[in-house]
């Protein structure tokens, strides 16, 4: 599975795509060693078990659990692997690219920021 994920990250490095992992293989030092050994370059959260806050919030009861989310953060595919995962991700990237950019509401100016950065919320009055 890791070689496929590594290839996916490389293939989609210039696309609107991110791979995130939740790792339960030990403390931060142990996980760092595993990430280096396995050449895992994508972001990881460290959880001791499926009873941690992230797995609990996301309904993860066993490893690996795979969720593929769309550009709005909606889970669209669950536990897809290999070619099925590639098709799911490619479909959602195509949808994200085809979606019209959100326009500011009437009278508002668009927020300026770095590419890919969400605008900071305006302070409440």
Secondary structure, 3 states (H helix, E strand, C coil): CHHHHHHHHHHCCCCCCCCEEEECCCCHHHHHHHHHHHCCCCEEEECCCCCCHHHHHHCCCCCCCCEEECCCCCEEEECCCHHHHHHHHHHHHHHHHHCCCCCCCCCCCCCCCCCCCCCCCCCCC
